[in-house]
Amino acid sequence: MQTASRRTVYLLLGLVMLLWSGNSIVARAIHAEVPPFTLAFLRWGGASLIALPVAWRHIVADRAEIRRHWLVILLLGMIGVGSFNGFLYSGLQYTTAANSLLVQAAIPALVLLFDLMLFRTRPRLAQIAGCIIAAAGVAVIIFRADPAAVGQMSFNKGDLLVLCAILLWALYTVLLRIRPAIHALSFLALTILIGALAMAPFAAVELQSRTILLSPGVYAGIAYVTIFPSIIAYFLFNWSVEQIGAGDAGQVINLQPLFGALLASLLLGEPFHLYHIAGMVLILIGIAIPLFARPVRTVARER
């Protein structure tokens, strides 16, 4: 893909968040039928079968760079694909959607923190302000604009697992800065394969004590998480970080609770309230602040 305008990148990131919101809903919906590491393995194993043939000619062309930087590719694949999804799916077995979204609201701030710690990239005032305002919007949605709801929340080991997942995701987002200069499809296919191989032994152990309860809904769920939040969303997210940087891309992650509420309303018939609208406004303001704060920065890597 070529470089694009800043607004185009943000629109594509919005699509990514929509697809990932669907991923969380599907994972939660079929958690009783498919254990977490098995779902992660099926997701990335299926994605590998699609991505590797498509990317093969680019992998062959990039083989010298891949050999030179295999350790970096392995690290990014383990952190951003294998470990992140294993922790997230495991956490969703125990925690509520609200708790999960609340913990994930910390990702933009963690991205800015890791970028500062690892690469001495000081966050801009617009990024900090946007992060705070968008997080406030997430809180409005989760707590239903009711301060009393804050004291009613309880946390369990699922929330700790989700916290481990979001720490890994924030780290992955920042470390995309050191991604080797190989074709985007090469990088995507290789990291997906690494994620699948990383999940395989955990899935094998898991299946010794649990079984998969197959149904048309489960097949559809696995197909969805294999194609849309995996191949399409990861490709677009990696490219977007390359275009506008980790800090700004991380801000858009707070769209997930908003999209989650919209999907729950459309697909599950859950009501959509005024507090959803209030949270939506705050989230969009928080995302818009860094969007309009400075001109686009592009770093082309495509060949």
N, C-alpha and C positions, 0 to 999 in steps of 0.2 A: 504494500500500500504506500501511496505517496503521502507527503506532508499535507496537512489539512488546516483549515481555520480553527481557531480555539473553540468557537461555538459548535462546530461540527464534532470536534473531539468530545465535548461535553454531552452532546446529544447521543453519541455512540456509547459513552459511559452510562448514560441513563438507560439505554437498552440493555447494557451489561447487568446493571442493578436489577432490572425487571426480570431478566432470565435467572439471576441468582436468587431473587426472592421466590421465584417458582421452585427453585431447587430446594430451598428450606421447607416450603410447604409440602413438596412431594416426599422429602426425607421424613418429615414428621408424620405424614399420612400413612406411609408404609413401614414405619419402624417396627410394628408388631410382626409383620410378615417377613421382613428382610433385616437381619442383624447388621449393625453399622459398618464393620470392616468388610463384610461381604458385599454390602451395597457399594462401598467405595471401590472395591476390586472390580465389581461388575461394571461400574461407571467408567473407570479408567481403562479396564481391559477392553471394553467395547469401543471406547474412544480411540484406543490404540489401533484397533483393527480398521478403523476409518481413516485416521490421520496418517499412519505410516505409509500406505500406498500412495496417498495424495502427495506427501512430502518427500517421497523417496529420491526423486531426481535432485532435489535441493540438498538432501542429506549427502548424496554422493558428491555433489559439487562442493559441499562444505566440509568434506571429510578431514582435510588438513587442519582447519580451525577447530573442528570438533575434537580431534585427537589432542590438540594443543591446550584446549580449555575444558577437557572432559570433567575435571573436578568441579569447576564452577557450575557446569550444566547439571552434574549430579547433585550438588548442594541445592540449587534452585528447584530441581525436580522433587527432592526429598522434602524441602520446606514448604513450597507453595502448592504442591499437588498431593503428595503422599501424606505427610504428617498433618497438614492443615485439615484435610478432609476426614482423616481418621479421627482426630480429636473432635471436630465439629459434629460428625454423625454420631459419635459416642455420646457427646453431651446432649444431643437432641433426644436421646433415649430417656433421659432423666429430668430435664428441665422443661420449663414452659416456654412457649414462643415469646412471651413478653420478656422473660428474663434473658433469653438468648439475644433478643434485639437490643435490650438495654446494655448488655456486655459488649455487643458488636458496635455500639455507638462510640466506643472508645477508640476504634481503629484510626480515624483521622488524626486524633491527637498523638497516638502512638507512632504513626507514620512520621509526623513532624519531629517527634522526639528521637526516633531511630536515625532519621536523616541528619539531625544535629549531632548525635553521638558518633555516628560512623563516618560521616562525610563533611562534618562541620558546616552543614547548610543551615543557616539561621532562618527560622520561619519568618515570613513577612507578617506585618501587622494585619493585613487583610486575611491571611490564612488563619491566624489565631482568632480573629473576630468571627470569621465564617464558621470555624470549628465550634466555637462556643454557642453561637446562635443556632446552628443546625442541631447540635446536641440538645439544646433546649427544646427544639421542635420534636425530637425523638422522645424526650421525656414527657412532653405534653400528650403525645399519642399513647405511650405506654401506660402512663398514670391517669389517662382519661381526663386531664386537666383538673384532677382532684388531689390536692396536697395530702389528704388523709390516706390515699392509696399507697404513698411512699412507705408508711409504717407497716403496711399489710403484706409487703413483699417478703418472701422467704427464699433462701438460697440453699443449694445442695451441691453434690459432687458434679452434677451435670453442668452447673454454672462454671465450676473450676475448669472442667474440660473445654468448655466453650472459650473461656479466658485464654487457655493455652493455645487454642486454635487461632484466636484473633491476634495474639502476640506473634505467632508464626506468620500470619498473613501480612501484618504490618512490616515484619522483617523482610518477607519476600518482596513486597512492593518496593521497599527501599533498595534492596539488593539487585533489582532489575537494572540498576545503573551499571552493574558490572557484567551484564549479559554479553556473551561473546558476539562479535559482529558476523553472525550467520543469518541466513534467511529466517524470517519469522515462522514459516511453516516447519523448517528444520528444528528450531528451538521448541515449538509447540509439540511436535510429534515426539521428540526425545524426552521432554519433561513429562508428558503424559505416560509414556512407556515406563519411565522411572517410577512414577506414582503407582502404576499398576503392579509392578514388580515388588514395590515396597509393601503394598497391601496384601499381596498373595499369601505370605505365611500367616498373617494375622487372621485372614479369612479362613484359611485351612483349619487353624486351631478353633476358631469360632464355630465352624460347621460341625465340629465333633460333638458339640453339646446343643446346638440349635439347628433348625432346618428352615429352608425357605418355603413359604406358603405361596405358591404361584396362583395367579388369577389374571384375568385380562387387565385389571387395574394395576397390578404389580408390573406386568410386562410394559404397560404404557408408561408407568413411572420410571422404570429403568431406561426405557428408550429416551424419555425426555432428558433425564440427567446425563445420559451419555452424549447426546448431541448438542443441546442448546446451552446449558450452563458450563459445559466442559469445552468442547471444541470451539464453538462460536464465541462464547463469552470470554474464555481465556485468551483467545487470539486478539480480540478487540481490546481487552484490558492491557495486555502486554504492550500492544502498539500505542495505546493512549498514554501510558506511563512514559513511553519513549518520547511522545510528542510534547507533553506539558509538564512532565516531572512527577515524582512520587507524591509530593505534598499536595499539589492541586488535584491530582487524580484521586487521592485518598479522601478528599472532602466529599466526593459524590457518593461514597459508600452509605452515607446517612439517608439516601433515598430508599434503601431497602425496607425499613419499617413502614414507610408510606406505601410503597408498592405492595408490601405484604398485606396491609389493611385493605387496599383496593382489590387485590386478588381474592382475599377472604370474603369480601363483600360480593364480588361477581361470581365466584365459583362455589362458595359455601353458604351464601345467603346471609352472611353476618351483616348487621346494620353498620352504616357509615354515618358517623356523628359529626357534630360541629367541632369537637376537639380534634378530629382527624383533619379538618380543614385548617384549623388554627396551627396544628403541627406542620401541615404541609406548607403553609405560608412561611413559617420560620425556617424550615429546612431549605426551601427554595431561596430564601434571602441569604442564608448562610452559604449556599453553594454559589450564588450569583456574585457575592462580594469578591472572592478571588478571581472569578471568571472575568470581570470587567476591570480588575485592578492593574493589569499590565498586558502588553502585547504578547502574542504567541511566541514560544520558544520551540524550535524544531531541531531535531537531530536525526537526520535520515540515515537509516541502516539498510534499507531494502536494496536488493540487487536485481 
